[in-house]
Amino acid sequence: MNTHRFGLGLIIVLGLLIVPSSASAGWLGQGDRLIELRHGGGTLEVQLLPDGGKALSLKQDGSHRWVFSGSTAELVGGSYSIVVRNRSSERLKVVVGVDGLNVYRKDRIIGRADADTGSILSPGETRILKGWQMDHSTAQRFVFSPPEWSEGQSRTDSHIGLIVVQVYRERRREWFGLRDEDKKCAPEAGRLEVMSRKAAPRPQIGTTSGDDVTSRVRTVTFDSLTTYPEVWAEIDYGRNQKVIPSRRHGVLGVSIITCDLGTWIDGVALDSIAEEAGLKIGDVIVRIDTEDRPSAQRTRDIVRSKRSGDFVFLQVQRGRHEISLKIRL
């Protein structure tokens, strides 16, 4: 299977693992057992489903991060699947990495549309990923294991115990005429928060390969609207961690990067000051206080210099509109 990576996004698509949107997929659709990744065209839903059991309970810990809230010891030795469902009106490319390795051929996750193989989901489609796809007809099951047995051992050690899900929307015909100024704030290479995580405690579990299962795939064409994922999630299933509230005095609660027009917001924390103020992923801060086109670092410095109760003044570009915000920290 040597045709799994192409510049325009020729993508391997699971065949026999496609299932209807019914309870047979183990779809609970409730509480903290379901992750919802909202993008411009709708939502991608994600669950981790152990064989014969309920989906894992996952607590949100920031705009892109979820943490397993159960006992890792009880999972070891059991097989599991990753369930994704496209609740939007357009096709999506979904890239999934387990312990830093793509579910297709165990390649490293890069974080770019032209470098990562993914699954194409039609509108309303549910997909069950049962293991690493090794060729056009065979996959190896995902099995929870001690970290030293992880497939990422000595290859992607810092990502053992983590699952990454990245979502790309499809470029439609009417979008080919976008002006250059509409594209200036695309994220820079290597700046995705999920691909540059800080050092964390050693995971208690990882994922190894289990039995071979039949899984037929084919290749289809997909032209991604963006070079980098529009939304993504980092799921920490390998540790027992306490979720830290996202709201802190003097902190907006956004993840940001620098772009040509100023500061691009690529993540908004749950229950944060930024969320309450109405800031959204994709907004661009073109002015903060008296400074025009601030870099991400300058924006951080200005916010951190303020005390609890101070105000910050923002001019935000959202598409073709500009919004003025006065936010109390």
C-alpha positions in Angstrom: 0.0 0.0 0.0 2.3 2.7 -1.2 -0.2 5.3 -2.4 -1.4 6.6 1.0 0.1 10.1 0.9 -0.4 12.7 -1.8 0.0 16.5 -2.0 -3.7 17.1 -2.7 -4.8 14.7 0.0 -5.6 11.4 -1.6 -6.8 9.6 1.4 -7.2 6.0 2.5 -10.9 5.3 3.4 -12.0 2.4 5.6 -14.3 0.0 3.9 -15.6 -2.8 6.1 -15.3 -0.6 9.2 -18.0 1.8 8.1 -21.1 1.3 10.2 -24.6 3.0 10.2 -25.4 5.7 12.7 -27.1 3.4 15.1 -26.5 2.0 18.6 -24.5 -0.8 17.1 -21.6 1.6 17.0 -21.7 2.0 20.8 -22.8 5.6 20.3 -23.9 6.9 23.6 -24.1 10.6 22.7 -24.3 11.8 26.3 -22.3 13.4 29.1 -18.5 13.3 29.2 -18.3 10.1 27.1 -18.6 12.1 23.9 -16.1 14.7 22.6 -17.6 17.3 20.2 -15.2 19.1 17.9 -17.0 22.1 16.4 -15.8 23.5 13.1 -17.1 26.0 10.5 -19.3 23.3 8.8 -20.7 21.5 11.9 -19.3 19.0 14.4 -17.2 15.9 14.6 -18.0 13.6 17.5 -15.4 11.3 19.0 -15.5 8.4 21.5 -13.1 5.8 22.8 -14.9 2.5 23.1 -13.5 -0.5 24.9 -14.7 -3.9 23.6 -17.8 -5.0 25.4 -18.0 -1.8 27.6 -19.1 1.8 27.7 -17.2 4.6 26.1 -14.5 6.1 28.3 -15.3 9.1 30.5 -13.2 12.1 29.3 -13.0 15.4 31.1 -12.2 18.6 29.2 -8.9 20.3 30.3 -8.5 23.3 27.9 -9.7 24.1 24.5 -8.0 21.2 22.7 -7.4 18.7 25.5 -9.4 15.9 27.3 -8.2 13.6 30.1 -9.4 10.1 31.0 -11.1 10.2 34.4 -11.2 6.5 35.2 -8.8 3.8 36.4 -6.1 3.1 33.8 -5.2 -0.2 35.5 -8.6 -1.7 34.6 -8.0 -1.0 30.9 -4.7 -2.9 30.4 -5.0 -6.0 28.2 -8.3 -5.0 26.6 -8.9 -4.0 23.0 -10.7 -0.8 22.0 -11.9 1.2 19.1 -12.0 4.9 18.2 -15.4 6.0 17.0 -15.8 9.2 14.9 -19.0 10.6 13.5 -19.4 13.5 11.0 -22.4 15.6 12.1 -22.1 18.2 9.3 -23.3 18.7 5.8 -19.9 18.3 4.1 -17.2 15.7 3.8 -14.4 15.8 6.3 -10.9 14.4 6.4 -10.1 13.0 9.9 -6.5 12.2 10.9 -6.1 10.0 14.0 -2.9 9.3 15.8 -2.4 6.8 18.7 0.7 7.3 20.8 2.0 9.6 18.1 1.5 7.2 15.3 -1.0 7.5 12.5 -3.7 4.8 12.4 -2.6 4.1 8.8 0.7 2.2 8.6 1.9 3.6 12.0 3.5 6.7 10.3 4.3 9.6 12.6 1.7 12.3 12.8 3.0 15.5 11.1 0.0 17.9 11.4 -0.4 18.9 7.7 -3.0 18.0 5.2 -0.4 17.0 2.6 1.6 14.9 5.0 -0.9 12.9 7.0 -3.2 10.1 5.8 -6.7 10.2 7.1 -10.3 8.9 6.8 -12.9 10.6 4.6 -16.3 10.9 6.3 -19.4 11.7 4.3 -22.1 13.8 6.0 -23.7 11.9 8.8 -21.3 9.0 8.5 -20.0 7.0 11.5 -16.7 5.2 11.4 -15.2 2.7 13.8 -11.4 2.6 13.8 -10.5 -0.8 15.4 -6.7 -0.8 14.9 -3.7 0.3 12.8 -4.4 -0.3 9.1 -1.4 -2.3 7.8 -2.4 -2.8 4.1 -5.4 -2.7 1.9 -7.2 -5.5 3.7 -5.7 -5.9 7.2 -5.7 -3.9 10.5 -4.1 -4.7 13.9 -6.3 -4.1 16.9 -5.7 -1.4 19.4 -4.9 -2.9 22.8 -4.3 -1.0 26.1 -0.9 -2.0 27.4 1.9 -1.0 29.8 3.7 2.0 28.3 6.9 -0.1 27.6 4.8 -2.2 25.2 3.5 0.8 23.3 4.0 0.9 19.5 5.5 4.4 20.1 8.2 3.1 22.4 11.6 4.6 21.2 9.8 6.4 18.4 7.3 8.8 19.8 7.9 8.5 23.5 6.5 11.9 24.5 3.2 11.0 22.9 2.6 7.6 24.5 -0.8 7.6 26.3 -2.2 10.2 23.9 -4.7 10.1 21.0 -4.8 13.0 18.5 -7.7 13.7 16.3 -7.4 16.4 13.6 -10.2 17.6 11.3 -9.9 19.1 7.8 -12.8 20.5 5.8 -13.0 20.0 2.0 -12.3 22.9 -0.4 -15.4 23.4 -2.4 -15.7 24.9 -5.9 -17.0 28.3 -4.6 -13.9 28.7 -2.3 -11.3 28.6 -5.1 -11.7 32.4 -5.6 -10.7 33.5 -2.1 -8.6 36.6 -2.1 -5.0 36.5 -0.7 -6.0 38.7 2.3 -8.6 36.1 3.3 -5.8 33.5 3.6 -3.2 35.5 5.5 -3.9 34.1 9.0 -3.5 30.4 8.3 -1.5 28.8 11.2 2.2 28.5 10.7 3.9 25.1 10.3 4.7 23.4 13.6 2.7 25.8 15.7 -0.2 23.6 16.5 -0.6 23.3 20.2 -1.4 19.6 20.0 1.8 18.8 18.2 4.1 20.7 20.6 3.0 19.6 24.0 5.1 20.1 27.0 6.8 17.3 28.9 4.3 15.3 31.1 4.6 12.6 33.7 5.3 9.1 32.4 2.0 7.5 31.2 0.6 4.6 33.1 -0.6 2.9 29.9 -0.1 3.0 26.2 -1.4 1.1 23.1 0.1 -2.0 21.5 -0.9 -4.1 18.5 -3.4 -7.0 18.9 -5.0 -9.5 16.6 -5.3 -9.0 12.9 -8.8 -8.1 11.7 -10.2 -7.8 8.2 -10.4 -4.2 7.1 -10.6 -3.3 3.4 -9.7 0.2 2.3 -9.6 2.2 -0.9 -8.2 5.6 -2.0 -10.2 8.6 -2.8 -9.4 12.3 -3.7 -9.8 15.0 -1.1 -8.6 18.6 -1.4 -8.3 20.2 2.0 -9.5 23.7 2.5 -6.6 24.4 4.9 -3.0 23.3 5.2 -3.3 22.7 8.9 -6.2 21.2 10.9 -9.2 23.5 11.4 -9.9 21.9 14.8 -8.2 19.1 16.8 -8.2 17.3 20.1 -5.6 15.7 22.3 -7.0 12.9 24.4 -4.9 11.8 27.3 -6.1 8.3 28.1 -2.8 7.1 29.7 -2.8 9.0 33.0 -5.0 9.7 35.9 -4.9 13.5 36.1 -6.9 16.1 38.0 -8.6 18.5 35.6 -7.5 22.1 36.4 -10.2 24.8 35.9 -9.4 26.8 32.9 -10.4 30.2 34.3 -7.7 32.1 36.2 -7.6 35.8 37.0 -5.6 37.9 34.5 -5.7 35.1 31.8 -8.0 35.3 28.8 -8.1 31.6 28.2 -7.0 31.4 24.6 -4.3 29.6 22.6 -2.8 32.0 20.1 -0.2 32.2 17.3 1.2 35.1 15.2 -0.1 35.8 11.7 0.3 38.6 9.2 -2.7 40.6 10.5 -1.9 40.2 14.2 -2.7 37.5 16.7 -4.7 34.4 15.5 -6.9 32.7 18.1 -6.7 28.9 17.5 -8.3 27.8 20.7 -10.8 29.1 23.3 -10.8 27.4 26.8 -14.1 26.1 28.3 -15.6 28.5 30.9 -12.9 31.1 30.3 -13.0 34.9 30.2 -12.5 34.7 26.4 -15.5 32.3 26.0 -17.7 34.6 28.1 -16.6 37.6 26.0 -17.6 35.8 22.8 -14.1 35.2 21.3 -14.1 32.4 18.8 -11.5 30.1 17.1 -10.4 31.9 13.9 -10.8 35.4 15.3 -7.8 37.7 14.7 -6.8 40.3 17.3 -5.7 43.2 15.1 -5.3 45.7 18.0 -4.9 45.3 21.7 -5.1 48.4 23.9 -3.0 50.9 21.9 -0.9 48.4 19.9 -1.8 47.5 16.3 -1.1 44.1 14.7 0.3 42.6 17.9 2.3 39.4 17.7 1.1 36.5 19.9 4.0 37.1 22.3 3.1 40.8 22.6 -0.5 40.0 23.2 0.5 37.6 26.0 2.8 40.2 27.5 0.1 42.9 27.6 -2.5 40.6 29.2 0.0 39.2 31.8 1.0 42.8 32.8 -2.6 43.5 34.0 -4.0 42.9 37.4 -7.2 41.2 38.3 -10.1 43.6 37.6 -8.2 45.5 34.9 -9.6 45.9 31.4 -8.2 44.9 28.1 -9.4 46.5 24.9 -9.5 44.4 21.7 -10.2 45.0 18.0 -11.0 41.6 16.5 -11.4 40.8 12.8 -13.9 38.0 12.2 -14.2 37.2 8.5 -15.1 40.5 6.8 -16.2 42.2 10.0 -14.4 43.9 12.8 -15.6 43.8 16.4 -14.6 46.0 19.4 -14.5 44.3 22.8 -13.8 45.7 26.3 -13.0 42.7 28.6 -12.5 42.8 32.4 -9.9 40.3 33.6 
